[in-house]
Amino acid sequence: MRYRIVQTRGRRRTLLAPLVTLLGATVAAPSMAAVFCVDSEASAQAALDAARVNGQADSIKFVSGVYALTSGLDYATNQAGSDHKALVLSGGFNAGCTARTGATFLDGQEQVQPLRLSFTGADAVTLDHLTLFRGMTEAGSYYGGNLQVYMYDQAGGAKLTIEAVRFLYGNAEVNTGGLYVTGWGTVVVTNSLFAGNAAGQSPAASINLNGPLHFTSNTVTGNIVEGAEARPIFYANALGASHFWFSDNIFWGNDNAQYDLSLYAEGTYDLVSNDIGSYSAVPLGAASGGNVSVDPQFDGCGFLCFDKPLKRTSPLVDAGNDAPPGGLPATDALGVPRVVGPHVDIGAYELDRLFADGFQSTAFPFQPRPLPPLVTGANRSSPFGG
């Protein structure tokens, strides 16, 4: 099935043309935004190809389910005709993409990278409510098993925003099974989970950036350094005079970790109200403070559920900074309001007190959920069969 354009906005007001001509003025027509509803690897790639050149801001909505990928998805604006317009990739929608009702898994099947992004201009790309799952770097592409991002615009105009994305069970030949970012620009990561990723070093993430990073309200746990030598789990390199802010995050319970968070001593780093098992000793910025190193007390959420909510007894409940640098997200990874109690919780998941006390919440339907079925129109195979 090809992608389907389900909505356009900003219609041209052609009836004004005679009046504009009479007045001798020029009025720019409002820009248009295309919205694509996709339900397979082929339709998703076709939508990405169209979005790159159609001269519009674009939104690609993924129907919920497991996409068993055979090639992975690419969006590269170094190709001829690229318009460098804003792009949003969102997951978890119903068949008509009219409402978010579930979860979208982009499954690399331990063979391919689910998503590769490459920016050569002032591109603005947002990913939200996706699960990048079981990615694997391919021959000659050594970094970023689940997501690889190159930002080549040295003017620093590019921006990558990641909101409520799960990076799960990615692997890499050399470096970074989860998220790999390098280049120039701005990166914002909020309400995201990094779990079960494996690599020889930096299995959860590696961010090498000329520009600001805001890493807020995320959970990094259960990632594995492969090999005998302990190495960093999450590697951050603030190049030159760059400033990185880490606020209200959990870095805990990773395996064979030299450091749960490794900070390369070049730029400025502020650590604000994080729970960190261990981090490299570098001078910290003036805003740093309120950090702890305690067991988060993750709660279980059922068979084949990958989320990491907190127990009611967790010391991280109500322990975060309500006004972190860069701002606080409105909701958490599951759509619960980001502040339910007196203060924000640390990590990607806000404790929904009704749900935690044994009462199903009807206000917030996106409770921790198990792996969904394959979607209609996606490549058919077992989610775990390879």
Salt bridges, closest charged atoms under 4 A:
ASP74 OD2 - ARG116 NH2 2.66
ASP107 OD2 - ARG134 NH2 2.90
ASP123 OD1 - HIS84 ND1 3.10
ASP128 OD1 - ARG100 NH2 2.92
ASP128 OD1 - HIS129 ND1 2.96
GLU138 OE2 - ARG116 NH1 2.95
GLU229 OE1 - ARG231 NH2 3.40
ASP270 OD2 - HIS243 NE2 2.62
ASP307 OD1 - ARG166 NH1 2.97
ASP318 OD2 - ARG353 NH2 2.86
ASP322 OD2 - HIS343 ND1 2.67
GLU350 OE1 - ARG338 NH2 3.10
